[in-house]
């Protein structure tokens, strides 16, 4: 099993070894509440019978539980204000337990750009962490998958980090989703980190014959007929004997798609 390490500067740690920041966590421990409370079926309407919700789609869940979540390190609030000379600035109001000493190292926003190509404003923000992966492994940094956008104060612009050799502090490119002032709670998901092994790939295009299409149909039938597809909040999704892990194991046994 490979190991990914998230490292932060000693100034963010207490003498007893505890971290003052909200620490990166496995994404499977940050399943959004809307998904946990979602039913397996949408109510029927006049147009026809009830339909299955995304809770019945294991790939949808797999996206949410893969990798690691970098959360907001502490409570903070951002405001975009005009100064007396007509210029603008981002005012950063930090958690009350952060003093003025060495405050520049605690401000989340390093800089911002107006009129950026993708959005009206992009803020370059500290993640407060470095990512370290084994040789040959990089990290894809993206917006948390399939979270309700009302729960996410910022849109994350994706980036790929060669985290086996680039050990500089990760800077997130964040686009405000809400009007200023924006209040962010400690632990709010900011970004999702997906480590992967770098490989060279060849591109091949193949037309599917009837036999292969039939095989895929059989695979889909087995995939959707498993009783273990119901999401279990207490299950370890990486354990073959629990929840979706058991479902995935059954699919592999019943089909040749391994």
Residue, then its C-alpha position, 0 to 999 in steps of 0.5 A: x500500500x502506498x502512502x500519501x503525506x500532507x505536511x505543513x509548517x511547524x508554525x501551525x502545530x502546537x508543542x504537544x504535536x497537535x495541529x491548529x489547522x483542520x487536517x486533510x482527511x480521506x474523502x470517504x469520511x466527508x460524504x455530504x449530508x444531502x447524499x446520506x439523506x437521499x432516498x433510493x427512489x424519486x417519488x412517482x409523478x403523473x409522467x410515469x413510475x418512480x425513478x432511481x436516484x444517484x444513490x443507486x449509482x455506485x460510480x457516483x459514490x466512488x467519485x465522492x469517496x476517492x482520494x482526500x479532502x483538504x478542508x478550510x483550515x479555520x473559521x475565516x471571512x473574506x470581504x472585497x472592499x474599495x479603499x479611500x484611493x479608489x482601489x480594491x482589496x480583500x479584507x481577511x477576518x480570521x478566527x479569534x484564536x489567531x493572534x496578530x503575531x506572524x499574521x501574514x502566514x495565516x491569511x488564506x488569500x495570497x493574491x487575486x486577479x480580476x478579469x481572469x480568463x475563466x471567471x471575473x475573479x480568481x483568488x490564489x489561496x493557501x492550502x496550508x499543506x504540501x503533498x508528498x507521494x512516492x516516486x512516480x505518483x502525481x496528484x490531481x487537485x479538483x473541486x470536491x466531487x458531487x458535493x452540493x454547490x450550496x455547501x461549497x463557497x468556492x469553485x476550484x480550478x483544477x491542477x495537476x501536481x507532480x507531488x513526488x518531486x514538487x514539495x512546495x506549498x500547494x496554492x489553490x485557485x478559488x473562484x467565489x461562488x457567493x457574493x462578498x462577504x463570504x464566511x467559511x467554517x473550519x472543516x468546509x471542503x475546499x479541494x479533493x486530492x486524487x493521487x495516481x501513478x504516472x504512465x504512458x498510454x496508447x490510444x486505440x479506437x475499436x468498433x464494438x461487435x454484437x457479441x461484445x455489446x451483449x457482454x456489456x449488457x450482461x455486465x450491466x444487468x449483473x451490476x444493477x441487480x446486486x442487493x448490496x448497492x444501497x449506501x451504508x453510512x457505516x460501511x468501509x467502502x474499501x473493504x470487500x466484505x462491506x457495502x459497495x466493496x461487496x457489491x464490486x466483488x460480486x460484479x467481478x465474479x459474475x462478469x469477465x470485466x476485471 
